[in-house]
Amino acid sequence: MKIRIFKKNDGRTIYSSFYWDLKKEDETDLEFMNRMTINHGNFPDEFKSLPFIDVDENEVPTSDSDSEQYHEQIYFKGDCKKENLKVDKDWNTLVMPDFLIKKKTVERLSKEIDEINDPSILIKKSRELKEIERKEAGTGNEKFWLEKALEGLDKKIASGEADKPVVRQKITELKNK
């Protein structure tokens, strides 16, 4: 089955998969895909003008949270062509989506809490963890999660890991919008 991959201005992708049982008998695959995306009244206007490619779904890595492989890791490096589709497995080029920033922040704080012996610090970190767990990932909280992503990068550097300058720059740009 075919899927349509749109290229956002920053190279990130938006996927459109299809319910092929809705295809009319007299429609070509291309006509059907256009009807369900760029010609569809409910399809977001900001996506309609984006460049796109149509590919077989087996040509694109699947999303699999168990193996930490997500559609959000796929991007176009350069023009909107199949050969320019890349996967950022280590998040060195792309900013993680909010739901993953939240997951990583919860994991980091939980690990920190496990290693704390001072009761006052334990209470403070436990409150911080509860706040993070309650905070929604997604619309309306983007700047909060971007700040948490920067904190995570800073903690990695402090523990001796390498910085991710491209991601750091993108986070800073997104925060300043």
Phi, psi and omega in degrees: 000147180272150169232161178247131180243119178266146178256118174286166182302329181269006178097341178296164186243157172232129182262145171228112174259167190232150170267094188294343178289350177272355181292133178284151183301323184269007181266142169281166177301318181296316178300318179297312181297321177294319180297323183277348181237268190295339178257006184268135182297330181268356179284129185304131182303323183294342178270336187298332182265000181284146174292154182210164171229155174249128181222161172290138184299334179284355177272356183239136178304142179278159173278131180209101184294334178296322178263009181054046176242122186229149175303330182294350178273354183264134182212166174262127173259095184103212184297163180280078179226150183304320182291347178264001176288126181233160178240126179261076186297329184258009180055047178265346183243323185253153173276132178301147173291159184308317184298329178280325175300316179299311181302313181294322179294316178298316179299315181296313180295321179298319178295316178300316181299320180299336184259003184271134177252335182280119183302322182292322178289323178300316178297315181299313181292324178296321176295318179298317178298316178300318179298316180296317181295329180279334185289129179288140171271136177120202188312131177096341182237018185303315183295323177301312182289328176296320177298318178295324177297318177296319177300319178297318176297317179299319180294323177296317178297316180299331180269006175098000178279161181286149175285164175239082188299324180295315180293318179302316180296317180295320178298315180299317179297317180295322179295327184274359179286000000 
